[in-house]
Amino acid sequence: MASSHQKWKEIDMKSRLAENIKTFRKERKMTQEQLAEAMGVTVGAVYKWESQQSNPDLNLIIELANLFEVSTDVLLGYEWRN
């Protein structure tokens, strides 16, 4: 069973991924429809990613990072903590 600290980290990571997808999409002046087309998914999938209803598959996270020209760490919002 996941500890409360572990659960918090999962929620925080998920919200930063959703926020980052939306931010990077808007920085590139892309609509959800354009991002969906570029990624080969439905507009509904992009909406769900940005509203924290689901996460993209790992292969799509890598493709999104490439599209946005950022590392997967940046896209996920990962920061190393000691």
Secondary structure, 3 states (H helix, E strand, C coil): CCCHHHHHHHHHHHHHHHHHHHHHHHHCCCCHHHHHHHHCCCHHHHHHHHCCCCCCCHHHHHHHHHHHCCCHHHHHCCCCCC
